[in-house]
Amino acid sequence: MESDAGYGRRSPPVNYFSADFSIRLLLFATSLTGLVVLATSKQTERIRTAAAPFFTVRSAQFDHAPGLIYLMVALAAACGYSVVTLVASATAVRKASPSTKLLLHLIILDAIMAGVVAAATGAGGGVAYIGLKGNSHVNWNKICGVYDTFCRHVASAVGVSLIASIILVLLVILSAYSLYRRAH
């Protein structure tokens, strides 16, 4: 049998969208998990203050820190983005040769979303670190000794959003590799 290699016929480009779909499904799961864990991070405690001999009731929740609000919005955006791109990826799986334009758009949008989620993860991690260690230079006390459940929720949300950032970078690499394979 003769090969078609020398006669100008090219085999259809490899379709990596089944892997893309699976990774985007994982992105949806991680961003939704981080969103739910962060949204439920509320703890109320009775605290004795130095100014008064009696207890006061204080609560800690994610919307008390702008860095955590940013993390919540970024995770919500990543969750919504993953749903939209899951649909695009599912339609591309069915095609023998999805468009190159779709791959290029996914690379750009995935890179932007990776930057947003990574920045929000850093902001949330900074808030979590201050809660855990405090800052003696500006007289900020540690709060994780008092609000342990809240701190565990925030730490979990930051960890899951870090995984979501890594997943987005993997999606950029996969789409770039797929585009590279089409060019060659």
C-alpha positions as a LaTeX table, in Angstrom:
\begin{tabular}{lrrr}
\hline
Residue & $x$ (\AA) & $y$ (\AA) & $z$ (\AA) \\
\hline
Met1 & 0.00 & 0.00 & 0.00 \\
Glu2 & 1.15 & 3.45 & $-0.79$ \\
Ser3 & 0.99 & 6.30 & 1.63 \\
Asp4 & $-0.84$ & 9.54 & 0.91 \\
Ala5 & 2.00 & 11.61 & 2.42 \\
Gly6 & 3.55 & 12.65 & $-0.86$ \\
Tyr7 & 0.36 & 13.54 & $-2.71$ \\
Gly8 & $-0.71$ & 16.70 & $-0.89$ \\
Arg9 & $-3.38$ & 15.05 & 1.22 \\
Arg10 & $-3.25$ & 15.83 & 4.88 \\
Ser11 & $-4.92$ & 13.92 & 7.64 \\
Pro12 & $-7.46$ & 15.90 & 9.64 \\
Pro13 & $-5.98$ & 17.73 & 12.62 \\
Val14 & $-6.00$ & 15.92 & 15.91 \\
Asn15 & $-8.97$ & 16.90 & 18.05 \\
Tyr16 & $-7.94$ & 17.40 & 21.69 \\
Phe17 & $-11.33$ & 18.72 & 22.72 \\
Ser18 & $-12.30$ & 15.58 & 24.61 \\
Ala19 & $-9.37$ & 16.24 & 26.98 \\
Asp20 & $-10.26$ & 19.93 & 26.94 \\
Phe21 & $-13.84$ & 19.11 & 27.93 \\
Ser22 & $-12.67$ & 16.95 & 30.85 \\
Ile23 & $-10.30$ & 19.62 & 32.14 \\
Arg24 & $-13.00$ & 22.29 & 31.85 \\
Leu25 & $-15.33$ & 20.05 & 33.83 \\
Leu26 & $-12.64$ & 19.88 & 36.50 \\
Leu27 & $-12.36$ & 23.69 & 36.40 \\
Phe28 & $-16.10$ & 23.95 & 36.99 \\
Ala29 & $-15.90$ & 21.57 & 39.96 \\
Thr30 & $-12.97$ & 23.37 & 41.60 \\
Ser31 & $-14.32$ & 26.88 & 41.10 \\
Leu32 & $-17.77$ & 25.88 & 42.37 \\
Thr33 & $-16.24$ & 24.13 & 45.39 \\
Gly34 & $-14.11$ & 27.16 & 46.22 \\
Leu35 & $-17.12$ & 29.42 & 45.80 \\
Val36 & $-19.31$ & 27.36 & 48.15 \\
Val37 & $-16.59$ & 26.93 & 50.77 \\
Leu38 & $-15.79$ & 30.65 & 50.78 \\
Ala39 & $-19.47$ & 31.65 & 50.86 \\
Thr40 & $-20.05$ & 29.49 & 53.92 \\
Ser41 & $-17.03$ & 30.88 & 55.79 \\
Lys42 & $-18.79$ & 32.60 & 58.67 \\
Gln43 & $-18.17$ & 32.14 & 62.37 \\
Thr44 & $-19.58$ & 34.04 & 65.34 \\
Glu45 & $-17.81$ & 34.05 & 68.70 \\
Arg46 & $-18.15$ & 35.73 & 72.05 \\
Ile47 & $-14.98$ & 37.67 & 72.71 \\
Arg48 & $-13.83$ & 39.45 & 75.84 \\
Thr49 & $-12.41$ & 42.87 & 75.01 \\
Ala50 & $-9.82$ & 44.76 & 77.03 \\
Ala51 & $-12.01$ & 47.86 & 77.13 \\
Ala52 & $-14.97$ & 46.13 & 78.76 \\
Pro53 & $-15.12$ & 43.34 & 81.32 \\
Phe54 & $-17.99$ & 41.61 & 79.53 \\
Phe55 & $-18.16$ & 39.56 & 76.34 \\
Thr56 & $-19.09$ & 40.98 & 72.96 \\
Val57 & $-20.40$ & 38.95 & 70.08 \\
Arg58 & $-18.33$ & 39.31 & 66.90 \\
Ser59 & $-18.42$ & 37.45 & 63.65 \\
Ala60 & $-15.89$ & 36.81 & 60.91 \\
Gln61 & $-17.04$ & 36.28 & 57.35 \\
Phe62 & $-15.57$ & 36.62 & 53.89 \\
Asp63 & $-17.21$ & 39.96 & 53.11 \\
His64 & $-15.27$ & 41.66 & 55.92 \\
Ala65 & $-12.08$ & 41.56 & 53.82 \\
Pro66 & $-11.80$ & 43.07 & 50.33 \\
Gly67 & $-9.25$ & 40.40 & 49.30 \\
Leu68 & $-11.76$ & 37.67 & 50.07 \\
Ile69 & $-14.52$ & 39.52 & 48.22 \\
Tyr70 & $-12.20$ & 39.67 & 45.20 \\
Leu71 & $-11.58$ & 35.93 & 45.54 \\
Met72 & $-15.32$ & 35.27 & 45.69 \\
Val73 & $-15.99$ & 37.33 & 42.55 \\
Ala74 & $-13.10$ & 35.70 & 40.68 \\
Leu75 & $-14.30$ & 32.21 & 41.60 \\
Ala76 & $-17.84$ & 33.11 & 40.51 \\
Ala77 & $-16.49$ & 34.43 & 37.21 \\
Ala78 & $-14.39$ & 31.29 & 36.71 \\
Cys79 & $-17.40$ & 29.11 & 37.47 \\
Gly80 & $-19.58$ & 30.95 & 34.95 \\
Tyr81 & $-16.75$ & 31.01 & 32.42 \\
Ser82 & $-16.26$ & 27.27 & 32.78 \\
Val83 & $-19.94$ & 26.63 & 32.03 \\
Val84 & $-19.82$ & 28.73 & 28.86 \\
Thr85 & $-16.58$ & 27.14 & 27.65 \\
Leu86 & $-17.86$ & 23.67 & 28.54 \\
Val87 & $-20.64$ & 24.21 & 26.02 \\
Ala88 & $-18.16$ & 25.43 & 23.40 \\
Ser89 & $-15.86$ & 22.49 & 24.09 \\
Ala90 & $-18.75$ & 20.00 & 23.92 \\
Thr91 & $-19.77$ & 21.26 & 20.49 \\
Ala92 & $-16.14$ & 21.12 & 19.32 \\
Val93 & $-15.81$ & 17.49 & 20.45 \\
Arg94 & $-18.48$ & 16.46 & 17.94 \\
Lys95 & $-16.74$ & 18.11 & 15.00 \\
Ala96 & $-13.96$ & 16.32 & 13.15 \\
Ser97 & $-11.97$ & 19.52 & 12.86 \\
Pro98 & $-12.97$ & 22.38 & 15.17 \\
Ser99 & $-12.05$ & 25.86 & 14.06 \\
Thr100 & $-8.66$ & 27.38 & 14.65 \\
Lys101 & $-10.38$ & 30.63 & 15.59 \\
Leu102 & $-12.08$ & 28.87 & 18.53 \\
Leu103 & $-8.72$ & 27.61 & 19.77 \\
Leu104 & $-7.20$ & 31.08 & 19.55 \\
His105 & $-10.11$ & 32.63 & 21.44 \\
Leu106 & $-9.88$ & 29.95 & 24.14 \\
Ile107 & $-6.15$ & 30.56 & 24.58 \\
Ile108 & $-6.69$ & 34.28 & 25.07 \\
Leu109 & $-9.72$ & 33.95 & 27.36 \\
Asp110 & $-8.16$ & 31.13 & 29.41 \\
Ala111 & $-5.01$ & 33.20 & 29.91 \\
Ile112 & $-7.03$ & 36.22 & 31.07 \\
Met113 & $-9.11$ & 34.08 & 33.44 \\
Ala114 & $-5.95$ & 32.40 & 34.77 \\
Gly115 & $-4.52$ & 35.83 & 35.57 \\
Val116 & $-7.69$ & 36.95 & 37.34 \\
Val117 & $-8.02$ & 33.77 & 39.41 \\
Ala118 & $-4.30$ & 33.73 & 40.27 \\
Ala119 & $-4.40$ & 37.37 & 41.39 \\
Ala120 & $-7.49$ & 36.73 & 43.50 \\
Thr121 & $-5.84$ & 33.65 & 45.00 \\
Gly122 & $-2.88$ & 35.79 & 46.00 \\
Ala123 & $-5.15$ & 38.41 & 47.55 \\
Gly124 & $-7.12$ & 35.78 & 49.45 \\
Gly125 & $-3.89$ & 34.09 & 50.54 \\
Gly126 & $-2.59$ & 37.39 & 51.88 \\
Val127 & $-5.72$ & 37.87 & 53.97 \\
Ala128 & $-5.49$ & 34.28 & 55.20 \\
Tyr129 & $-1.85$ & 34.74 & 56.17 \\
Ile130 & $-2.61$ & 37.88 & 58.17 \\
Gly131 & $-5.43$ & 36.01 & 59.91 \\
Leu132 & $-3.09$ & 33.16 & 60.75 \\
Lys133 & 0.05 & 35.06 & 61.77 \\
Gly134 & $-1.13$ & 38.61 & 62.44 \\
Asn135 & 1.19 & 41.57 & 61.95 \\
Ser136 & 2.87 & 42.92 & 65.06 \\
His137 & 4.28 & 45.96 & 63.21 \\
Val138 & 0.82 & 47.43 & 62.66 \\
Asn139 & $-0.71$ & 45.84 & 65.75 \\
Trp140 & $-2.98$ & 43.41 & 63.88 \\
Asn141 & $-3.76$ & 40.41 & 66.02 \\
Lys142 & $-4.05$ & 36.81 & 64.84 \\
Ile143 & $-7.67$ & 35.75 & 64.50 \\
Cys144 & $-7.34$ & 32.07 & 63.61 \\
Gly145 & $-7.03$ & 31.11 & 67.26 \\
Val146 & $-10.52$ & 32.46 & 67.85 \\
Tyr147 & $-12.15$ & 31.92 & 64.45 \\
Asp148 & $-10.71$ & 28.49 & 63.63 \\
Thr149 & $-13.62$ & 27.28 & 61.47 \\
Phe150 & $-13.60$ & 30.51 & 59.47 \\
Cys151 & $-9.85$ & 30.21 & 58.90 \\
Arg152 & $-10.14$ & 26.60 & 57.76 \\
His153 & $-12.82$ & 27.60 & 55.25 \\
Val154 & $-10.74$ & 30.48 & 53.91 \\
Ala155 & $-7.61$ & 28.31 & 53.67 \\
Ser156 & $-9.57$ & 25.62 & 51.83 \\
Ala157 & $-11.04$ & 28.15 & 49.40 \\
Val158 & $-7.60$ & 29.61 & 48.71 \\
Gly159 & $-6.18$ & 26.13 & 48.12 \\
Val160 & $-8.97$ & 25.14 & 45.75 \\
Ser161 & $-8.66$ & 28.42 & 43.85 \\
Leu162 & $-4.93$ & 27.75 & 43.46 \\
Ile163 & $-5.85$ & 24.43 & 41.85 \\
Ala164 & $-8.31$ & 26.28 & 39.58 \\
Ser165 & $-5.48$ & 28.64 & 38.54 \\
Ile166 & $-3.27$ & 25.69 & 37.66 \\
Ile167 & $-6.11$ & 24.09 & 35.69 \\
Leu168 & $-6.54$ & 27.29 & 33.69 \\
Val169 & $-2.83$ & 27.32 & 32.87 \\
Leu170 & $-3.11$ & 23.69 & 31.74 \\
Leu171 & $-5.99$ & 24.69 & 29.47 \\
Val172 & $-3.85$ & 27.43 & 27.91 \\
Ile173 & $-1.06$ & 24.90 & 27.31 \\
Leu174 & $-3.44$ & 22.33 & 25.82 \\
Ser175 & $-5.05$ & 24.84 & 23.46 \\
Ala176 & $-1.67$ & 26.24 & 22.42 \\
Tyr177 & $-0.37$ & 22.74 & 21.74 \\
Ser178 & $-3.48$ & 21.90 & 19.75 \\
Leu179 & $-3.06$ & 25.08 & 17.70 \\
Tyr180 & 0.61 & 24.26 & 17.17 \\
Arg181 & $-0.28$ & 20.76 & 15.94 \\
Arg182 & $-2.69$ & 22.25 & 13.40 \\
Ala183 & 0.00 & 24.57 & 12.05 \\
His184 & 2.41 & 21.72 & 11.45 \\
\hline
\end{tabular}
